[in-house]
C-alpha cells in the first residue's frame, strides 16, 4: 500500500486523468439512461461540454487558472444554450477547491465568486416547477454550501502548506547554522587546546633546561645529583615529546602563542581547589579520590582538570538552585578515570553541548576534543533518576 501511495503521489496528473475518465463514463451512462426530448441537437451539445468538463478534471493541477477560466466558460455556455446540469458539472466543485489550494490569489477569489454564483444561476435558469419559490430558495442555498466549503477547505490547505514549507525552510536553515556553529566550535576548541598544550610543552622544555644547567654545574662535585637531574631530563623529555606529537595533530598554519610567559597549566592536584571554589559559590560537591595518586602526563592532567571544570560549570548553569554534584578520580594502573555526576533538574542534552566553562569552551564538544587528544573515551548523558553524568577514561599512554 505504501508503494502504491508513493506512486500516486509521484504521478498526480495520471490520477486526475483516471478520475476524468471515470467521470466521463458516469456522465455518458447517466445520459443514456435518460430520455432526451431534444434528440440529436441536445446530444451534439452535451458531449463536447462533458468532454471539456472532464478535461478540467484531468488538467486541474497542471494549469489550475486556465482550467478555472475554461470551467466558467463552459458554465456560461450551458446557461446560454440551455444545457442542464449534468454529472460532469462536478468539475466546477473540484476546480474551485484546486484553485483555492494551489492557484494564484486572484484566481482563488474568482473561483469563490463563480462557485457562489453557480448554484443560484442554475436554479434561476432551470427552476424546479414542482417546488414553491421558498423551496427553490432553500435548494439554491443548499447547493451553494458545497462550493463555499470547497473553497474554504482549499484555502486552509494552501495556508497549511505554506506554514509547513516555512517550518521546513526554517529547520533547514537552523540545521545549517548548527552545523556551521559546531564546526566553528570544534576549530576554536582545537586552537585553544593547541595553545594550552604548547604551554605545557614549553614548560617541560624549561624544566629540562634548568635540570641540564644544574647537572652540568654539579657534575664533578656531586655525581649522584647530576645523575638524578639527567633522569629528570629524560622523563620530562619523553613526556614533552608525547605532548608535541599530539600538539602537531591540531596545530594550524599561522597559529602561535601571543605574548606572555609560558606557564604550567592546571593539573589534577588543582581539582581539589576547583571543588573548594565551587563549594564557596554555593554548589555542594562531594570529592573523592580512589587508588594511589601519582604523577601523570601533563596532557592527561590538563584534560582531567578541564573536564571537571566544564562539568561543574554546567551543573551550576543547568542543574537548578538545589543541585549537588560529586567528583570521583580513580587511578588505574594504565589510566585515570573521571566520574562527575549531579542530581539537578537536568537540562536538555543540547544545552550541555553548547555550554562553556569559561565562556570560551563549548561544553561536551570541547570535552570530546580534549579526551580525543589524549586517546581516551567519554560518555555523557542524563542519569536515570535525574541529573547528568559525565564519565571519562584517560589512558596514561596515547594510542599510536
C-alpha positions as CSV (number, residue, x, y, z in Angstrom):
1,X,0.0,0.0,0.0
2,X,2.8,2.4,0.8
3,X,4.4,1.8,-2.6
4,X,1.0,2.4,-4.3
5,X,0.6,5.6,-2.3
6,X,4.1,6.8,-3.3
7,X,3.4,6.0,-6.9
8,X,0.2,8.0,-6.9
9,X,2.0,11.0,-5.2
10,X,4.6,10.9,-8.0
11,X,2.0,10.9,-10.8
12,X,-0.8,13.3,-9.8
13,X,-1.8,14.0,-13.4
14,X,-2.3,10.3,-14.0
15,X,-4.6,10.2,-11.0
16,X,-6.6,13.2,-12.3
17,X,-6.9,11.6,-15.8
18,X,-8.2,8.4,-14.2
19,X,-10.9,10.4,-12.4
20,X,-11.7,12.4,-15.5
21,X,-12.3,9.1,-17.5
22,X,-14.4,7.8,-14.6
23,X,-16.5,11.0,-14.5
24,X,-16.9,10.8,-18.3
25,X,-18.2,7.3,-18.1
26,X,-20.7,8.2,-15.4
27,X,-21.9,11.1,-17.4
28,X,-22.4,9.0,-20.5
29,X,-24.2,6.3,-18.5
30,X,-26.4,9.0,-17.0
31,X,-27.3,10.5,-20.3
32,X,-28.0,7.1,-21.9
33,X,-30.4,6.2,-19.1
34,X,-32.4,9.4,-19.6
35,X,-34.8,10.1,-22.4
36,X,-33.8,13.3,-24.2
37,X,-36.7,15.1,-25.8
38,X,-34.4,17.3,-27.8
39,X,-32.8,14.4,-29.5
40,X,-29.7,14.7,-31.7
41,X,-29.3,18.5,-31.1
42,X,-29.0,18.0,-27.4
43,X,-26.5,15.2,-27.8
44,X,-24.4,17.3,-30.1
45,X,-24.1,20.0,-27.4
46,X,-23.9,17.7,-24.3
47,X,-20.9,15.5,-25.5
48,X,-18.5,18.4,-26.1
49,X,-19.4,20.1,-22.8
50,X,-19.0,16.8,-20.9
51,X,-15.6,16.2,-22.6
52,X,-14.3,19.7,-21.7
53,X,-15.5,19.4,-18.2
54,X,-13.6,16.1,-17.8
55,X,-10.6,17.9,-19.3
56,X,-10.9,20.4,-16.5
57,X,-10.5,17.5,-14.0
58,X,-7.6,15.9,-15.9
59,X,-5.5,19.2,-16.1
60,X,-6.6,20.9,-12.9
61,X,-3.2,20.6,-11.2
62,X,-1.1,21.3,-14.2
63,X,-2.9,24.6,-15.1
64,X,-5.4,25.5,-12.5
65,X,-6.0,29.1,-13.6
66,X,-6.7,28.1,-17.2
67,X,-9.0,25.3,-16.2
68,X,-10.9,27.6,-14.0
69,X,-11.5,30.0,-16.9
70,X,-12.5,27.0,-19.1
71,X,-15.0,25.8,-16.4
72,X,-16.5,29.3,-16.1
73,X,-16.8,29.5,-19.9
74,X,-18.5,26.1,-20.0
75,X,-20.9,27.2,-17.3
76,X,-21.9,30.2,-19.3
77,X,-22.3,28.1,-22.4
78,X,-24.7,25.8,-20.5
79,X,-26.7,28.7,-19.4
80,X,-26.9,30.3,-22.9
81,X,-27.5,27.0,-24.8
82,X,-29.9,25.5,-22.2
83,X,-27.7,22.5,-21.4
84,X,-29.0,21.5,-18.0
85,X,-26.8,20.5,-15.1
86,X,-25.0,17.1,-15.7
87,X,-22.9,14.8,-13.6
88,X,-19.8,16.2,-15.3
89,X,-20.6,19.6,-13.6
90,X,-19.0,18.1,-10.5
91,X,-15.8,19.5,-12.1
92,X,-16.9,23.0,-11.0
93,X,-16.7,21.9,-7.4
94,X,-13.3,20.3,-7.9
95,X,-11.7,23.2,-9.7
96,X,-12.9,25.7,-7.0
97,X,-11.1,23.6,-4.4
98,X,-8.0,23.1,-6.6
99,X,-7.6,26.8,-7.4
100,X,-8.1,27.8,-3.8
101,X,-5.4,25.3,-2.7
102,X,-2.8,25.8,-5.4
103,X,-3.7,28.7,-7.7
104,X,-2.8,32.4,-7.6
105,X,-4.6,34.7,-5.3
106,X,-6.7,36.4,-8.0
107,X,-7.8,33.0,-9.3
108,X,-8.7,31.9,-5.8
109,X,-11.1,34.9,-5.4
110,X,-12.5,34.3,-8.9
111,X,-13.1,30.7,-8.0
112,X,-15.0,31.7,-4.9
113,X,-17.2,34.2,-6.7
114,X,-18.0,31.8,-9.5
115,X,-18.7,29.0,-7.1
116,X,-21.1,31.1,-5.1
117,X,-22.9,32.2,-8.3
118,X,-23.1,28.8,-9.9
119,X,-26.0,27.3,-7.9
120,X,-28.2,30.5,-7.9
121,X,-27.8,31.0,-11.7
122,X,-28.5,27.3,-12.3
123,X,-31.6,27.4,-10.1
124,X,-32.9,30.6,-11.8
125,X,-32.2,29.1,-15.3
126,X,-33.8,25.7,-14.5
127,X,-36.2,26.1,-11.6
128,X,-38.0,23.1,-10.1
129,X,-41.5,23.5,-11.4
130,X,-42.9,21.1,-8.8
131,X,-41.5,23.2,-5.9
132,X,-42.5,26.6,-4.4
133,X,-40.4,29.7,-4.5
134,X,-39.4,29.1,-0.9
135,X,-38.4,25.6,-1.8
136,X,-36.3,26.7,-4.7
137,X,-34.6,29.3,-2.5
138,X,-33.8,26.6,0.1
139,X,-32.4,24.3,-2.7
140,X,-30.3,27.2,-4.0
141,X,-28.8,27.8,-0.6
142,X,-28.2,24.1,-0.1
143,X,-26.4,23.7,-3.4
144,X,-24.2,26.8,-2.7
145,X,-22.9,25.5,0.5
146,X,-20.6,22.8,-1.1
147,X,-18.9,25.4,-3.2
148,X,-18.2,27.6,-0.1
149,X,-16.9,24.6,1.8
150,X,-14.7,23.5,-1.1
151,X,-13.1,26.9,-1.3
152,X,-12.6,27.1,2.5
153,X,-11.0,23.7,2.5
154,X,-8.7,24.6,-0.4
155,X,-7.7,27.9,1.2
156,X,-6.9,26.2,4.5
157,X,-4.8,23.6,2.7
158,X,-2.9,26.4,1.0
159,X,-2.3,28.1,4.4
160,X,-1.2,24.8,5.9
161,X,1.2,24.0,3.1
162,X,2.7,27.5,3.3
163,X,3.1,27.1,7.1
164,X,4.8,23.7,6.7
165,X,7.0,25.0,3.9
166,X,8.1,27.8,6.2
167,X,8.8,25.4,9.0
168,X,10.9,23.2,6.7
169,X,12.8,26.1,5.4
170,X,13.5,27.3,9.0
171,X,14.5,23.9,10.1
172,X,16.9,23.5,7.2
173,X,18.4,26.9,7.9
174,X,18.8,26.2,11.6
175,X,20.4,22.9,10.8
176,X,22.9,24.5,8.5
177,X,23.6,27.2,11.2
178,X,24.0,24.5,13.8
179,X,26.5,22.6,11.6
180,X,28.4,25.8,10.9
181,X,28.5,26.6,14.6
182,X,29.6,23.1,15.5
183,X,32.5,23.4,13.0
184,X,33.5,26.8,14.3
185,X,33.3,25.4,17.9
186,X,35.5,22.5,17.1
187,X,38.0,24.6,15.3
188,X,38.1,27.2,18.1
189,X,38.4,24.4,20.7
190,X,41.3,22.7,18.9
191,X,43.1,26.0,18.6
192,X,42.5,26.6,22.3
193,X,43.8,23.1,23.1
194,X,46.8,23.6,20.9
195,X,47.8,26.8,22.8
196,X,47.4,25.1,26.2
197,X,49.5,22.1,25.1
198,X,52.0,24.5,23.7
199,X,52.3,26.0,27.2
200,X,52.7,22.5,28.7
201,X,55.5,21.6,26.3
202,X,57.2,24.9,26.7
203,X,57.1,24.4,30.5
204,X,58.6,20.9,30.2
205,X,61.4,22.2,28.0
206,X,62.1,24.9,30.5
207,X,62.4,22.3,33.2
208,X,64.8,20.3,31.1
209,X,67.0,23.3,30.5
210,X,67.1,24.1,34.3
211,X,67.9,20.5,35.1
212,X,70.6,20.3,32.4
213,X,72.2,23.5,33.8
214,X,72.1,22.1,37.3
215,X,73.6,18.8,36.2
216,X,76.5,20.5,34.4
217,X,77.1,22.6,37.5
218,X,77.4,19.7,39.9
219,X,78.7,17.0,37.5
220,X,82.1,16.9,39.1
221,X,81.2,17.8,42.7
222,X,78.1,15.7,43.2
223,X,77.7,12.9,40.5
224,X,74.6,11.5,42.2
225,X,72.7,14.8,42.0
226,X,73.8,15.1,38.4
227,X,72.5,11.6,37.7
228,X,69.2,12.4,39.3
229,X,68.9,15.6,37.2
230,X,69.7,13.6,34.0
231,X,66.9,11.1,34.9
232,X,64.5,14.0,35.4
233,X,65.5,15.4,32.0
234,X,65.0,12.0,30.4
235,X,61.4,11.5,31.8
236,X,60.5,15.1,31.1
237,X,61.8,14.9,27.6
238,X,59.7,11.8,26.8
239,X,56.6,13.5,28.3
240,X,57.3,16.6,26.2
241,X,57.8,14.5,23.1
242,X,54.4,12.8,23.6
243,X,52.7,16.2,24.1
244,X,54.4,17.5,21.0
245,X,53.1,14.7,18.9
246,X,49.5,15.4,20.0
247,X,50.1,19.1,19.5
248,X,51.2,18.6,15.9
249,X,47.8,17.0,15.2
250,X,45.8,20.1,15.9
251,X,48.2,23.0,15.1
252,X,47.2,25.1,12.1
253,X,49.4,27.2,9.9
254,X,49.9,30.6,11.4
255,X,48.8,29.7,15.0
256,X,51.2,30.9,17.7
257,X,51.3,31.9,21.3
258,X,50.8,35.6,21.6
259,X,52.9,37.3,24.2
260,X,53.2,36.5,27.9
261,X,55.4,33.9,29.6
262,X,54.9,30.2,29.2
263,X,53.4,28.9,32.5
264,X,52.3,25.4,33.7
265,X,48.6,24.6,33.1
266,X,46.2,23.3,35.7
267,X,46.8,19.7,36.8
268,X,44.9,17.0,38.8
269,X,46.1,18.4,42.2
270,X,44.3,21.6,41.5
271,X,41.0,19.8,41.0
272,X,40.6,19.9,44.8
273,X,41.0,23.7,44.7
274,X,38.4,23.9,42.0
275,X,36.0,21.8,44.1
276,X,36.5,24.2,47.1
277,X,35.9,27.1,44.8
278,X,32.5,25.6,43.7
279,X,31.6,24.9,47.3
280,X,32.3,28.5,48.1
281,X,30.0,29.6,45.4
282,X,27.1,27.6,46.9
283,X,27.3,24.3,45.0
284,X,27.7,21.2,47.3
285,X,30.3,19.0,45.8
286,X,31.4,15.6,47.1
287,X,35.1,14.9,46.1
288,X,36.8,11.6,46.4
289,X,40.0,10.0,45.1
290,X,40.3,6.3,44.7
291,X,43.6,4.4,44.0
292,X,47.1,5.7,44.6
293,X,47.7,9.2,43.3
294,X,50.9,9.5,41.1
295,X,52.4,11.8,38.5
296,X,50.6,11.7,35.2
297,X,51.4,13.2,31.8
298,X,50.7,16.9,31.6
299,X,48.2,16.5,28.8
300,X,46.2,13.9,30.8
301,X,46.2,16.1,33.9
302,X,45.2,19.2,31.9
303,X,42.4,17.3,30.2
304,X,41.1,15.9,33.6
305,X,41.1,19.4,35.1
306,X,39.2,20.9,32.1
307,X,36.6,18.1,32.1
308,X,35.8,18.6,35.8
309,X,35.8,22.4,35.4
310,X,33.4,22.1,32.5
311,X,31.1,19.6,34.2
312,X,30.8,21.6,37.4
313,X,30.1,24.8,35.5
314,X,27.3,23.0,33.6
315,X,25.9,21.9,36.9
316,X,25.8,25.4,38.2
317,X,24.3,26.7,34.9
318,X,21.7,24.0,34.3
319,X,21.2,21.9,37.4
320,X,18.9,24.3,39.3
321,X,19.1,26.0,42.7
322,X,19.2,22.9,44.8
323,X,21.6,20.8,42.7
324,X,24.5,18.9,44.2
325,X,27.5,17.2,42.5
326,X,30.0,14.6,43.1
327,X,33.5,14.2,41.6
328,X,35.4,10.9,41.6
329,X,39.0,10.4,40.5
330,X,40.1,6.8,40.1
331,X,43.7,5.9,39.5
332,X,44.1,2.7,37.5
333,X,47.3,1.0,36.5
334,X,47.0,2.2,32.9
335,X,44.9,5.3,33.2
336,X,42.8,7.8,35.1
337,X,39.1,7.5,35.5
338,X,36.8,10.5,36.0
339,X,33.1,10.5,37.1
340,X,31.2,13.7,37.6
341,X,27.5,13.5,38.4
342,X,24.9,15.9,39.5
343,X,21.3,15.5,40.8
344,X,19.9,18.7,39.3
345,X,16.7,19.0,37.3
346,X,18.5,18.0,34.1
347,X,18.7,20.5,31.2
348,X,18.3,19.2,27.6
349,X,21.4,17.5,26.2
350,X,21.8,20.3,23.7
351,X,22.5,22.8,26.5
352,X,25.3,20.7,27.8
353,X,26.6,20.5,24.2
354,X,26.7,24.3,23.9
355,X,27.8,25.3,27.4
356,X,31.2,26.6,28.2
357,X,33.3,26.6,31.4
358,X,34.7,30.0,30.9
359,X,32.8,31.4,28.1
360,X,35.3,30.2,25.5
361,X,34.6,26.5,25.6
362,X,31.7,24.6,24.0
363,X,30.5,22.0,26.6
364,X,30.6,18.4,25.5
365,X,32.1,19.4,22.1
366,X,35.2,20.7,23.9
367,X,35.3,17.7,26.3
368,X,35.3,15.2,23.4
369,X,38.0,17.1,21.6
370,X,40.2,17.1,24.7
371,X,39.6,13.4,25.5
372,X,40.3,12.5,21.9
373,X,43.6,14.4,22.1
374,X,44.9,12.0,24.7
375,X,43.3,8.9,23.2
376,X,40.6,8.5,25.8
377,X,36.9,7.8,25.9
378,X,34.0,10.0,27.1
379,X,30.4,9.0,28.0
380,X,27.9,11.7,28.8
381,X,24.2,11.8,29.2
382,X,21.2,12.2,31.6
383,X,21.1,9.9,34.7
384,X,18.1,7.5,35.1
385,X,17.0,9.2,38.3
386,X,17.5,12.8,37.1
387,X,20.6,14.9,36.7
388,X,23.6,14.4,34.4
389,X,26.6,12.1,34.3
390,X,30.0,12.5,32.7
391,X,32.4,9.6,32.7
392,X,35.8,9.7,31.1
393,X,38.8,7.3,30.9
394,X,42.1,8.9,30.1
395,X,45.0,6.5,29.3
396,X,48.5,7.2,30.5
397,X,49.9,6.4,27.1
398,X,48.3,7.8,23.9
399,X,47.3,5.3,21.2
400,X,49.6,5.4,18.2
